[in-house]
């Protein structure tokens, strides 16, 4: 019995399994490539950093951008890994009213703006109103939008609603909180796409001479017309420098996922107290007014049947 115990004690201990570092690194690399491919081909998240799309998008909104509606190009790739170029795979042109992500020439930044003119269109701006192919784009007065200051504040605008472009709009609400009461117009494009824009002041970009949008280009403007660097401004003014190539458009904004007040930080455990619950799940596709659809533009829209059933009465929920 003692000899048997001694033999067991002398037996070499079983070798511990070695950690497969190469396998772990390979698995992590495949996972990162899969995420990168999904973000480049299907959809990716996006964060609103500025007030240029008020009243429809607030600073702190998170949203989903789909990558396939207009085909794929160099700007589709996440982190702009591909060199800039004019090529497009399975190309389709954006519709009037689409909200798109664009990368300005000479920059790696992503801008978010709305399509207001398509290839071949003639566009001018007269006293803040778009003139498209010789016809004024209808604008109807809507009730003012009450915008919380946290939806405007950004590094570029640390004291929201106090600059000259928001003159007289800062007001105390019945709750005691300060907010920005912004004049609002409803703009309706020739394809029936209708959405709200902020008309805060008469600025230098409110009058633009007529130009013709080149082939494979679109003209983009922010919804906060007095506070948006877009196709009306030169590149040196941090604008888009006129019409932009569709190959510089990386996707279309679809819907908001959630929204956070300023100062939320990166720790999700702190988000619940600063979550804007009413901002989640908001569609970013413009509503469609069938009665306003004009001529050939009616055939341009690719709205779903659900969008077509949306009535003007339901559009009031946008604010």
Secondary structure, DSSP 4 states (H G I P E B T S, - for coil): -HHHHHHHHHSPPPPPPPP-HHHHHHHHHHHHHHHHHHHHHTEEEEE--SSTTTTTS-TTEEEEEESSTT-B-GGGSGGG-SPP-S--BS--PPPTT-EEEE--TT----EEEEEEE-TT-EEEEETTEEEETTEEPEEEEEEEEEEEGGGT-BTTBSSTT-SGGGTT-EEE-TTS-EEEEEEEEEEE-TTSEEEEEE-----GGG-EEEEEPPTTEEEEE-SBTTS--STTS-GGGTS--SSEEGGGEEEEEEEEEEEB-TT--S-GGGSGGGB-GGGTT-B-SPEE-GGG--GGGGGG----HHHHT--GGGGGGG-
